[in-house]
Amino acid sequence: MVSDAPRTAPRWRDVPRGVWALGFVSMLMDISSEMIHALLPVYLTTVLGLSVLTVGFIEGIAESTAMITRIFSGALSDWLGRRKLLAALGYGLAAFTKPVFPLATTAAWFVAARFVDRIGKGIRGAPRDALVADLSPPQERGASFGLRQSLDTVGAFIGPLLAVGLMLWTLDSYRTVFWIAVVPAFASLLLITVGVEEPRGHEGRPRQRLRFADAGRLGARFWIVVGIAVILTLARFSEAFLVLRAQRAGLSVAMVPLIMVVMNVVYALAAYPAGVLSDRIGRGGVLIAGTACLVAADLVFALGTSVPAAMVGVAVWGLHMGLTQGLLAALVADTAPVDLRGTAFGVYSLAAGIATLISSIIAGALWDEFGPAATFFAGAGFTALALLGLSIMRETWRRPGAVAGPPKS
């Protein structure tokens, strides 16, 4: 049952050391990934001559692959009781993929590298999130997920910022930027190897046979969270379209990564306070506010055609991410059985992965056929429907046992 009494907000010092370490691991890998991904859509369309629809397919397949892979790694982490091992494997695969980007000479190599890199992300995602949940006391769960998301997102704006500086310094040498991005990726692998410990009691836990029937134990509250995530993911397509919209508005190639910098600065600043607030007042109201921000961002991108408009739109988009992404992860942890947390994060990511593929393909098709405004108007429409549904469902979350917040400790 969920208590309606106000909760005492944890200080950042109260967040477990292992969660901090995982946050910095995520930060370093995101610095590496975003140095590459902030430039990749422009490189593919301007240097290699691919269409925006093709980029939509590539991004949709890459991101959905990452999310779909999580269902297997999550379930395996529940069976093995060794979440760190699988998380480190995923970070290692991503690190060893990074040198392919500066070495690639054709679009096929870039697609293959992006695909394998996202498999690494998929392998590490569910075990890492389940590890955060295992390490965090229930009353600090929102803060823990928010902190990890904030540190992850710090890397997501440092990476593009470095890409901007290096592009200016090297006179638009994409490959030089891609080579430098290899360094933080391997630093991330080193940190998780030596700086994160498996929670006591996990190693040596009896291994249970993996069964599809376990999905039935996840319960209605968990499936409600999955439904919410799917709706929001259908409404929010790949951020590659934000980069392309900014370029269409007149932002130079060297400065295009600033779009990701602005988004992720706002994202990082909002994620931890949003998690703390959800620990105090419940998850529902914060999630609705974040969804409303996505409607506003889509409308700004649809109606605005200038660089300042693009910057405003991406800032509001980042606020939406900060108010929703860590929160949805905390909701999964709130509603899943302890022994099935890895499986739960995997199922959640599978559903979101399918929605990501669909939304990115639709966005690319609308862009090529009707222009960028149509893409963002469609996003606003989907999100408005999601907002309406969330507002109606909020009343059910107020009932005992609903998904308004973490379990009473």
ZIUR-V917162 format. One record per residue. N is the residue number from 0. PSI is psi as a letter, one per 30 degrees, with the letter a starting at -180 (NA if undefined). Layout:
BEGIN
N&PSI + N&PSI
END
This chain:
BEGIN
0&k + 1&k + 2&k + 3&f + 4&k + 5&k + 6&k + 7&k + 8&k + 9&k + 10&l + 11&f + 12&f + 13&f + 14&k + 15&k + 16&e + 17&e + 18&e + 19&e + 20&e + 21&e + 22&e + 23&e + 24&e + 25&e + 26&e + 27&e + 28&e + 29&e + 30&e + 31&e + 32&e + 33&f + 34&e + 35&e + 36&f + 37&f + 38&f + 39&e + 40&e + 41&e + 42&e + 43&e + 44&e + 45&e + 46&e + 47&f + 48&g + 49&l + 50&l + 51&e + 52&e + 53&e + 54&e + 55&e + 56&e + 57&e + 58&e + 59&e + 60&e + 61&e + 62&e + 63&e + 64&e + 65&e + 66&e + 67&e + 68&f + 69&f + 70&e + 71&e + 72&e + 73&e + 74&e + 75&e + 76&e + 77&e + 78&e + 79&e + 80&g + 81&i + 82&e + 83&e + 84&e + 85&e + 86&e + 87&e + 88&e + 89&e + 90&e + 91&e + 92&e + 93&e + 94&e + 95&f + 96&f + 97&e + 98&f + 99&e + 100&e + 101&f + 102&f + 103&k + 104&f + 105&l + 106&e + 107&e + 108&e + 109&e + 110&e + 111&e + 112&e + 113&e + 114&e + 115&e + 116&e + 117&f + 118&e + 119&e + 120&e + 121&e + 122&e + 123&f + 124&e + 125&e + 126&e + 127&e + 128&e + 129&e + 130&e + 131&e + 132&e + 133&e + 134&f + 135&k + 136&k + 137&e + 138&f + 139&g + 140&e + 141&e + 142&e + 143&e + 144&e + 145&e + 146&e + 147&e + 148&e + 149&e + 150&e + 151&e + 152&f + 153&e + 154&e + 155&f + 156&f + 157&e + 158&e + 159&e + 160&e + 161&e + 162&e + 163&e + 164&e + 165&e + 166&e + 167&e + 168&e + 169&g + 170&h + 171&h + 172&j + 173&e + 174&e + 175&e + 176&e + 177&e + 178&e + 179&f + 180&f + 181&e + 182&e + 183&f + 184&e + 185&f + 186&e + 187&e + 188&e + 189&e + 190&e + 191&f + 192&e + 193&f + 194&f + 195&k + 196&k + 197&k + 198&k + 199&k + 200&f + 201&e + 202&k + 203&f + 204&k + 205&k + 206&k + 207&k + 208&k + 209&k + 210&k + 211&f + 212&f + 213&f + 214&e + 215&f + 216&f + 217&f + 218&l + 219&e + 220&e + 221&e + 222&f + 223&e + 224&e + 225&e + 226&e + 227&e + 228&e + 229&e + 230&e + 231&e + 232&e + 233&e + 234&f + 235&j + 236&a + 237&k + 238&f + 239&e + 240&f + 241&e + 242&e + 243&e + 244&e + 245&e + 246&e + 247&e + 248&f + 249&g + 250&k + 251&l + 252&e + 253&f + 254&f + 255&e + 256&f + 257&f + 258&e + 259&e + 260&e + 261&e + 262&e + 263&f + 264&e + 265&e + 266&e + 267&e + 268&f + 269&f + 270&e + 271&e + 272&e + 273&e + 274&e + 275&e + 276&e + 277&f + 278&f + 279&e + 280&f + 281&l + 282&e + 283&e + 284&e + 285&e + 286&e + 287&e + 288&e + 289&e + 290&e + 291&e + 292&e + 293&e + 294&e + 295&e + 296&e + 297&e + 298&e + 299&e + 300&e + 301&e + 302&f + 303&k + 304&g + 305&l + 306&e + 307&e + 308&e + 309&e + 310&e + 311&e + 312&e + 313&f + 314&e + 315&e + 316&e + 317&e + 318&e + 319&e + 320&e + 321&e + 322&f + 323&e + 324&e + 325&e + 326&e + 327&e + 328&e + 329&e + 330&e + 331&e + 332&e + 333&e + 334&f + 335&k + 336&k + 337&e + 338&f + 339&g + 340&e + 341&e + 342&e + 343&e + 344&e + 345&e + 346&e + 347&e + 348&e + 349&e + 350&e + 351&e + 352&e + 353&e + 354&e + 355&e + 356&e + 357&e + 358&e + 359&e + 360&e + 361&e + 362&e + 363&e + 364&e + 365&e + 366&e + 367&e + 368&e + 369&f + 370&l + 371&e + 372&e + 373&e + 374&e + 375&e + 376&e + 377&e + 378&e + 379&e + 380&e + 381&e + 382&e + 383&e + 384&e + 385&e + 386&e + 387&e + 388&e + 389&e + 390&e + 391&e + 392&f + 393&e + 394&e + 395&f + 396&f + 397&f + 398&l + 399&k + 400&f + 401&a + 402&h + 403&f + 404&a + 405&l + 406&k + 407&k + 408&NA
END
